[in-house]
């Protein structure tokens, strides 16, 4: 039976409602064109809205997006 201390800790991914996907780093992201980008930060914010000028990294561009009236009521 393997020792629990020998098992690597799972990577934590946090989905946010109206913002980026937060991943405990360091992390490598494979883009749709096959390029690999890397961040060595301890928490990485990956853009989910594709508005970021630093895509795939979040630059908070999602904050400029206005909420729809239905979303404001929720």
Biopython code that builds the backbone (N, CA, C, O; Angstrom):
import numpy as np
from Bio.PDB.StructureBuilder import StructureBuilder

atoms = [
    (1, "UNK", "N", (0.846, -1.176, 0.000)),
    (1, "UNK", "CA", (0.000, 0.000, 0.000)),
    (1, "UNK", "C", (0.893, 1.242, 0.000)),
    (1, "UNK", "O", (1.786, 1.354, 0.840)),
    (2, "UNK", "N", (0.662, 2.191, -0.945)),
    (2, "UNK", "CA", (1.513, 3.381, -1.004)),
    (2, "UNK", "C", (1.292, 4.284, 0.206)),
    (2, "UNK", "O", (0.201, 4.353, 0.772)),
    (3, "UNK", "N", (2.347, 4.958, 0.572)),
    (3, "UNK", "CA", (2.295, 5.906, 1.670)),
    (3, "UNK", "C", (1.572, 7.166, 1.196)),
    (3, "UNK", "O", (1.878, 7.684, 0.122)),
    (4, "UNK", "N", (0.623, 7.662, 1.978)),
    (4, "UNK", "CA", (-0.149, 8.843, 1.603)),
    (4, "UNK", "C", (0.768, 10.045, 1.388)),
    (4, "UNK", "O", (0.491, 10.889, 0.536)),
    (5, "UNK", "N", (1.855, 10.130, 2.151)),
    (5, "UNK", "CA", (2.777, 11.253, 2.014)),
    (5, "UNK", "C", (3.504, 11.253, 0.670)),
    (5, "UNK", "O", (4.022, 12.291, 0.257)),
    (6, "UNK", "N", (3.554, 10.105, -0.024)),
    (6, "UNK", "CA", (4.229, 10.013, -1.310)),
    (6, "UNK", "C", (3.340, 10.450, -2.472)),
    (6, "UNK", "O", (3.835, 10.657, -3.580)),
    (7, "UNK", "N", (2.056, 10.590, -2.242)),
    (7, "UNK", "CA", (1.135, 10.965, -3.308)),
    (7, "UNK", "C", (1.206, 12.477, -3.533)),
    (7, "UNK", "O", (1.206, 13.255, -2.579)),
    (8, "UNK", "N", (1.267, 12.881, -4.796)),
    (8, "UNK", "CA", (1.292, 14.327, -5.053)),
    (8, "UNK", "C", (-0.047, 14.949, -4.685)),
    (8, "UNK", "O", (-1.097, 14.324, -4.831)),
    (9, "UNK", "N", (0.002, 16.167, -4.215)),
    (9, "UNK", "CA", (-1.231, 16.883, -3.880)),
    (9, "UNK", "C", (-1.992, 17.180, -5.166)),
    (9, "UNK", "O", (-1.378, 17.494, -6.185)),
    (10, "UNK", "N", (-3.307, 17.088, -5.134)),
    (10, "UNK", "CA", (-4.064, 17.409, -6.347)),
    (10, "UNK", "C", (-3.971, 18.903, -6.659)),
    (10, "UNK", "O", (-3.797, 19.729, -5.763)),
    (11, "UNK", "N", (-4.086, 19.223, -7.913)),
    (11, "UNK", "CA", (-4.099, 20.621, -8.338)),
    (11, "UNK", "C", (-5.498, 21.164, -8.095)),
    (11, "UNK", "O", (-6.487, 20.556, -8.504)),
    (12, "UNK", "N", (-5.578, 22.304, -7.431)),
    (12, "UNK", "CA", (-6.881, 22.905, -7.145)),
    (12, "UNK", "C", (-7.245, 23.873, -8.256)),
    (12, "UNK", "O", (-6.464, 24.760, -8.601)),
    (13, "UNK", "N", (-8.451, 23.696, -8.821)),
    (13, "UNK", "CA", (-9.000, 24.569, -9.848)),
    (13, "UNK", "C", (-10.280, 25.163, -9.285)),
    (13, "UNK", "O", (-11.169, 24.435, -8.842)),
    (14, "UNK", "N", (-10.373, 26.495, -9.303)),
    (14, "UNK", "CA", (-11.548, 27.175, -8.770)),
    (14, "UNK", "C", (-12.255, 27.905, -9.902)),
    (14, "UNK", "O", (-11.668, 28.766, -10.558)),
    (15, "UNK", "N", (-13.518, 27.557, -10.128)),
    (15, "UNK", "CA", (-14.323, 28.217, -11.146)),
    (15, "UNK", "C", (-15.023, 29.399, -10.494)),
    (15, "UNK", "O", (-15.686, 29.239, -9.469)),
    (16, "UNK", "N", (-14.883, 30.582, -11.078)),
    (16, "UNK", "CA", (-15.543, 31.766, -10.540)),
    (16, "UNK", "C", (-16.745, 32.099, -11.413)),
    (16, "UNK", "O", (-16.753, 31.801, -12.607)),
    (17, "UNK", "N", (-17.740, 32.704, -10.827)),
    (17, "UNK", "CA", (-18.998, 32.946, -11.530)),
    (17, "UNK", "C", (-18.849, 33.848, -12.753)),
    (17, "UNK", "O", (-19.281, 33.483, -13.846)),
    (18, "UNK", "N", (-18.255, 34.997, -12.581)),
    (18, "UNK", "CA", (-18.147, 35.949, -13.683)),
    (18, "UNK", "C", (-16.715, 36.353, -13.973)),
    (18, "UNK", "O", (-16.467, 37.437, -14.501)),
    (19, "UNK", "N", (-15.786, 35.502, -13.637)),
    (19, "UNK", "CA", (-14.390, 35.873, -13.818)),
    (19, "UNK", "C", (-13.564, 34.727, -14.339)),
    (19, "UNK", "O", (-14.067, 33.846, -15.037)),
    (20, "UNK", "N", (-12.290, 34.744, -13.996)),
    (20, "UNK", "CA", (-11.359, 33.755, -14.538)),
    (20, "UNK", "C", (-11.460, 32.407, -13.825)),
    (20, "UNK", "O", (-12.152, 32.261, -12.817)),
    (21, "UNK", "N", (-10.763, 31.452, -14.371)),
    (21, "UNK", "CA", (-10.575, 30.150, -13.741)),
    (21, "UNK", "C", (-9.262, 30.257, -12.972)),
    (21, "UNK", "O", (-8.232, 30.594, -13.555)),
    (22, "UNK", "N", (-9.288, 29.977, -11.684)),
    (22, "UNK", "CA", (-8.101, 30.077, -10.841)),
    (22, "UNK", "C", (-7.493, 28.693, -10.675)),
    (22, "UNK", "O", (-8.182, 27.747, -10.296)),
    (23, "UNK", "N", (-6.198, 28.578, -10.960)),
    (23, "UNK", "CA", (-5.500, 27.295, -10.877)),
    (23, "UNK", "C", (-4.266, 27.485, -10.012)),
    (23, "UNK", "O", (-3.492, 28.421, -10.214)),
    (24, "UNK", "N", (-4.089, 26.586, -9.044)),
    (24, "UNK", "CA", (-2.877, 26.644, -8.235)),
    (24, "UNK", "C", (-1.711, 26.270, -9.125)),
    (24, "UNK", "O", (-1.727, 25.223, -9.771)),
    (25, "UNK", "N", (-0.693, 27.127, -9.160)),
    (25, "UNK", "CA", (0.419, 26.974, -10.087)),
    (25, "UNK", "C", (1.617, 26.321, -9.452)),
    (25, "UNK", "O", (1.568, 25.923, -8.289)),
    (26, "UNK", "N", (2.686, 26.207, -10.196)),
    (26, "UNK", "CA", (2.856, 26.655, -11.573)),
    (26, "UNK", "C", (2.005, 25.820, -12.528)),
    (26, "UNK", "O", (1.560, 24.722, -12.197)),
    (27, "UNK", "N", (1.790, 26.381, -13.738)),
    (27, "UNK", "CA", (0.902, 25.713, -14.678)),
    (27, "UNK", "C", (1.396, 25.934, -16.104)),
    (27, "UNK", "O", (1.970, 26.975, -16.424)),
    (28, "UNK", "N", (1.163, 24.939, -16.949)),
    (28, "UNK", "CA", (1.381, 25.052, -18.385)),
    (28, "UNK", "C", (0.016, 24.950, -19.053)),
    (28, "UNK", "O", (-0.793, 24.092, -18.700)),
    (29, "UNK", "N", (-0.236, 25.832, -20.024)),
    (29, "UNK", "CA", (-1.498, 25.830, -20.765)),
    (29, "UNK", "C", (-1.180, 25.582, -22.228)),
    (29, "UNK", "O", (-0.339, 26.265, -22.813)),
    (30, "UNK", "N", (-1.849, 24.608, -22.815)),
    (30, "UNK", "CA", (-1.700, 24.321, -24.239)),
    (30, "UNK", "C", (-2.799, 25.077, -24.969)),
    (30, "UNK", "O", (-3.985, 24.839, -24.739)),
    (31, "UNK", "N", (-2.397, 25.995, -25.858)),
    (31, "UNK", "CA", (-3.353, 26.799, -26.612)),
    (31, "UNK", "C", (-3.897, 26.013, -27.798)),
    (31, "UNK", "O", (-3.356, 24.969, -28.162)),
    (32, "UNK", "N", (-4.970, 26.519, -28.396)),
    (32, "UNK", "CA", (-5.607, 25.788, -29.491)),
    (32, "UNK", "C", (-4.729, 25.668, -30.730)),
    (32, "UNK", "O", (-4.996, 24.834, -31.595)),
    (33, "UNK", "N", (-3.683, 26.490, -30.828)),
    (33, "UNK", "CA", (-2.760, 26.375, -31.964)),
    (33, "UNK", "C", (-1.555, 25.494, -31.640)),
    (33, "UNK", "O", (-0.634, 25.373, -32.447)),
    (34, "UNK", "N", (-1.566, 24.877, -30.449)),
    (34, "UNK", "CA", (-0.498, 23.959, -30.069)),
    (34, "UNK", "C", (0.618, 24.580, -29.245)),
    (34, "UNK", "O", (1.431, 23.857, -28.669)),
    (35, "UNK", "N", (0.675, 25.921, -29.176)),
    (35, "UNK", "CA", (1.704, 26.562, -28.355)),
    (35, "UNK", "C", (1.453, 26.267, -26.889)),
    (35, "UNK", "O", (0.310, 26.101, -26.461)),
    (36, "UNK", "N", (2.539, 26.203, -26.121)),
    (36, "UNK", "CA", (2.456, 25.973, -24.681)),
    (36, "UNK", "C", (2.967, 27.219, -23.985)),
    (36, "UNK", "O", (4.068, 27.691, -24.270)),
    (37, "UNK", "N", (2.162, 27.755, -23.066)),
    (37, "UNK", "CA", (2.582, 28.912, -22.277)),
    (37, "UNK", "C", (2.621, 28.482, -20.825)),
    (37, "UNK", "O", (1.854, 27.616, -20.406)),
    (38, "UNK", "N", (3.518, 29.088, -20.053)),
    (38, "UNK", "CA", (3.743, 28.661, -18.676)),
    (38, "UNK", "C", (3.694, 29.860, -17.735)),
    (38, "UNK", "O", (4.135, 30.957, -18.079)),
    (39, "UNK", "N", (3.155, 29.633, -16.551)),
    (39, "UNK", "CA", (3.188, 30.621, -15.481)),
    (39, "UNK", "C", (3.689, 29.932, -14.230)),
    (39, "UNK", "O", (3.238, 28.838, -13.893)),
    (40, "UNK", "N", (4.623, 30.571, -13.537)),
    (40, "UNK", "CA", (5.180, 30.018, -12.306)),
    (40, "UNK", "C", (4.558, 30.629, -11.059)),
    (40, "UNK", "O", (5.038, 30.388, -9.951)),
    (41, "UNK", "N", (3.504, 31.413, -11.217)),
    (41, "UNK", "CA", (2.834, 32.032, -10.067)),
    (41, "UNK", "C", (2.193, 30.963, -9.195)),
    (41, "UNK", "O", (1.915, 29.863, -9.674)),
    (42, "UNK", "N", (1.954, 31.265, -7.925)),
    (42, "UNK", "CA", (1.355, 30.264, -7.036)),
    (42, "UNK", "C", (-0.135, 30.100, -7.288)),
    (42, "UNK", "O", (-0.686, 29.039, -6.992)),
    (43, "UNK", "N", (-0.808, 31.115, -7.825)),
    (43, "UNK", "CA", (-2.182, 30.994, -8.314)),
    (43, "UNK", "C", (-2.234, 31.703, -9.662)),
    (43, "UNK", "O", (-1.792, 32.844, -9.796)),
    (44, "UNK", "N", (-2.777, 31.016, -10.647)),
    (44, "UNK", "CA", (-2.838, 31.534, -12.006)),
    (44, "UNK", "C", (-4.297, 31.795, -12.353)),
    (44, "UNK", "O", (-5.158, 30.951, -12.104)),
    (45, "UNK", "N", (-4.578, 32.971, -12.931)),
    (45, "UNK", "CA", (-5.931, 33.304, -13.377)),
    (45, "UNK", "C", (-5.982, 33.125, -14.892)),
    (45, "UNK", "O", (-5.352, 33.875, -15.638)),
    (46, "UNK", "N", (-6.742, 32.121, -15.338)),
    (46, "UNK", "CA", (-6.876, 31.827, -16.759)),
    (46, "UNK", "C", (-8.173, 32.464, -17.254)),
    (46, "UNK", "O", (-9.233, 32.271, -16.659)),
    (47, "UNK", "N", (-8.081, 33.217, -18.335)),
    (47, "UNK", "CA", (-9.225, 33.930, -18.889)),
    (47, "UNK", "C", (-10.280, 32.949, -19.394)),
    (47, "UNK", "O", (-9.970, 31.996, -20.109)),
    (48, "UNK", "N", (-11.528, 33.199, -19.012)),
    (48, "UNK", "CA", (-12.632, 32.364, -19.474)),
    (48, "UNK", "C", (-13.510, 33.103, -20.485)),
    (48, "UNK", "O", (-14.330, 32.476, -21.157)),
    (49, "UNK", "N", (-13.353, 34.432, -20.605)),
    (49, "UNK", "CA", (-14.212, 35.219, -21.494)),
    (49, "UNK", "C", (-13.562, 35.528, -22.838)),
    (49, "UNK", "O", (-14.234, 35.994, -23.759)),
    (50, "UNK", "N", (-12.266, 35.274, -22.956)),
    (50, "UNK", "CA", (-11.477, 35.532, -24.168)),
    (50, "UNK", "C", (-11.375, 37.011, -24.521)),
    (50, "UNK", "O", (-11.080, 37.337, -25.670)),
    (51, "UNK", "N", (-11.606, 37.908, -23.582)),
    (51, "UNK", "CA", (-11.473, 39.342, -23.823)),
    (51, "UNK", "C", (-10.101, 39.868, -23.425)),
    (51, "UNK", "O", (-9.758, 41.006, -23.743)),
    (52, "UNK", "N", (-9.328, 39.063, -22.742)),
    (52, "UNK", "CA", (-8.042, 39.491, -22.210)),
    (52, "UNK", "C", (-7.041, 39.794, -23.322)),
    (52, "UNK", "O", (-6.930, 39.037, -24.287)),
    (53, "UNK", "N", (-6.322, 40.890, -23.185)),
    (53, "UNK", "CA", (-5.246, 41.203, -24.123)),
    (53, "UNK", "C", (-4.018, 40.353, -23.834)),
    (53, "UNK", "O", (-3.092, 40.301, -24.645)),
    (54, "UNK", "N", (-4.003, 39.683, -22.675)),
    (54, "UNK", "CA", (-2.891, 38.814, -22.289)),
    (54, "UNK", "C", (-3.294, 37.340, -22.367)),
    (54, "UNK", "O", (-2.648, 36.489, -21.755)),
    (55, "UNK", "N", (-4.364, 37.033, -23.121)),
    (55, "UNK", "CA", (-4.887, 35.673, -23.209)),
    (55, "UNK", "C", (-3.766, 34.664, -23.411)),
    (55, "UNK", "O", (-2.913, 34.890, -24.270)),
    (56, "UNK", "N", (-3.721, 33.575, -22.677)),
    (56, "UNK", "CA", (-4.779, 32.973, -21.881)),
    (56, "UNK", "C", (-4.850, 33.478, -20.434)),
    (56, "UNK", "O", (-5.686, 33.012, -19.660)),
    (57, "UNK", "N", (-3.990, 34.415, -20.071)),
    (57, "UNK", "CA", (-4.003, 34.916, -18.695)),
    (57, "UNK", "C", (-5.044, 36.020, -18.568)),
    (57, "UNK", "O", (-5.217, 36.820, -19.488)),
    (58, "UNK", "N", (-5.720, 36.067, -17.460)),
    (58, "UNK", "CA", (-6.756, 37.066, -17.201)),
    (58, "UNK", "C", (-6.115, 38.423, -16.922)),
    (58, "UNK", "O", (-5.149, 38.522, -16.166)),
    (59, "UNK", "N", (-6.669, 39.472, -17.546)),
    (59, "UNK", "CA", (-6.229, 40.840, -17.258)),
    (59, "UNK", "C", (-7.393, 41.677, -16.714)),
    (59, "UNK", "O", (-7.349, 42.906, -16.755)),
    (60, "UNK", "N", (-8.407, 41.024, -16.219)),
    (60, "UNK", "CA", (-9.646, 41.596, -15.639)),
    (60, "UNK", "C", (-10.530, 42.280, -16.679)),
    (60, "UNK", "O", (-11.387, 43.082, -16.307)),
    (61, "UNK", "N", (-10.354, 41.994, -17.957)),
    (61, "UNK", "CA", (-11.214, 42.563, -18.992)),
    (61, "UNK", "C", (-12.677, 42.194, -18.782)),
    (61, "UNK", "O", (-13.564, 42.933, -19.211)),
    (62, "UNK", "N", (-12.943, 41.072, -18.135)),
    (62, "UNK", "CA", (-14.323, 40.653, -17.884)),
    (62, "UNK", "C", (-15.072, 41.664, -17.029)),
    (62, "UNK", "O", (-16.301, 41.707, -17.067)),
    (63, "UNK", "N", (-14.364, 42.472, -16.266)),
    (63, "UNK", "CA", (-15.013, 43.469, -15.410)),
    (63, "UNK", "C", (-15.654, 44.580, -16.219)),
    (63, "UNK", "O", (-16.602, 45.211, -15.754)),
    (64, "UNK", "N", (-15.158, 44.831, -17.416)),
    (64, "UNK", "CA", (-15.716, 45.885, -18.271)),
    (64, "UNK", "C", (-16.984, 45.437, -18.971)),
    (64, "UNK", "O", (-17.732, 46.267, -19.489)),
    (65, "UNK", "N", (-17.234, 44.151, -18.994)),
    (65, "UNK", "CA", (-18.427, 43.616, -19.647)),
    (65, "UNK", "C", (-19.635, 43.938, -18.781)),
    (65, "UNK", "O", (-19.646, 43.606, -17.596)),
    (66, "UNK", "N", (-20.630, 44.566, -19.338)),
    (66, "UNK", "CA", (-21.839, 44.881, -18.584)),
    (66, "UNK", "C", (-22.679, 43.644, -18.354)),
    (66, "UNK", "O", (-22.743, 42.757, -19.205)),
    (67, "UNK", "N", (-23.318, 43.588, -17.209)),
    (67, "UNK", "CA", (-24.197, 42.466, -16.917)),
    (67, "UNK", "C", (-25.547, 42.697, -17.554)),
    (67, "UNK", "O", (-26.033, 43.825, -17.633)),
    (68, "UNK", "N", (-26.141, 41.618, -18.005)),
    (68, "UNK", "CA", (-27.465, 41.706, -18.598)),
    (68, "UNK", "C", (-28.482, 41.951, -17.487)),
    (68, "UNK", "O", (-28.191, 41.646, -16.330)),
    (69, "UNK", "N", (-29.665, 42.491, -17.792)),
    (69, "UNK", "CA", (-30.675, 42.713, -16.758)),
    (69, "UNK", "C", (-31.046, 41.441, -16.009)),
    (69, "UNK", "O", (-31.314, 41.493, -14.808)),
    (70, "UNK", "N", (-31.068, 40.300, -16.693)),
    (70, "UNK", "CA", (-31.389, 39.029, -16.036)),
    (70, "UNK", "C", (-30.301, 38.658, -15.030)),
    (70, "UNK", "O", (-30.606, 38.160, -13.946)),
    (71, "UNK", "N", (-29.039, 38.895, -15.379)),
    (71, "UNK", "CA", (-27.946, 38.559, -14.477)),
    (71, "UNK", "C", (-27.948, 39.452, -13.243)),
    (71, "UNK", "O", (-27.579, 39.013, -12.154)),
    (72, "UNK", "N", (-28.372, 40.728, -13.414)),
    (72, "UNK", "CA", (-28.408, 41.625, -12.259)),
    (72, "UNK", "C", (-29.465, 41.209, -11.250)),
    (72, "UNK", "O", (-29.296, 41.420, -10.049)),
    (73, "UNK", "N", (-30.570, 40.611, -11.735)),
    (73, "UNK", "CA", (-31.639, 40.158, -10.827)),
    (73, "UNK", "C", (-31.257, 38.899, -10.081)),
    (73, "UNK", "O", (-31.803, 38.625, -9.012)),
    (74, "UNK", "N", (-30.320, 38.117, -10.629)),
    (74, "UNK", "CA", (-29.937, 36.824, -10.019)),
    (74, "UNK", "C", (-29.137, 37.002, -8.770)),
    (74, "UNK", "O", (-28.743, 36.018, -8.144)),
]
sb = StructureBuilder()
sb.init_structure("model")
sb.init_model(0)
sb.init_chain("A")
sb.init_seg("    ")
for serial, (resi, resn, name, xyz) in enumerate(atoms, 1):
    if name == "N":
        sb.init_residue(resn, " ", resi, " ")
    sb.init_atom(name, np.array(xyz, "f"), 0.0, 1.0, " ", f" {name:<3s}", serial, name[0])
structure = sb.get_structure()
